[in-house]
Amino acid sequence: MPKIDQATRVGERDVLLELRETRRVMIEELMQRLKDGKITARNLESQRRSAFRGGRKARNRVRRVLVETGNAGMGHVLEELSRG
């Protein structure tokens, strides 16, 4: 089942890439808030709870990669089952 293993490895790599990019963008946004003076001792708690502006897009990108990986893996599984 090397094709299934490969699909899983590629999917894992793609998800990690998306998560790294999301982390980078989140840190960039946080640093910009800090530079703009929007983070103070008084509003620190609310800043911690504030939503990441790119959250929806990030979730959609990760979801897309997971679905593509699942579909590719399922295709390989079906291929293996049809051989058996």
HELIX and SHEET records of a PDB file:
HELIX    1   1 PRO A    2  LYS A   35  1                                  34    
HELIX    2   2 LEU A   44  ARG A   49  1                                   6    
HELIX    3   3 GLY A   55  ARG A   83  1                                  29    
END                                                                             
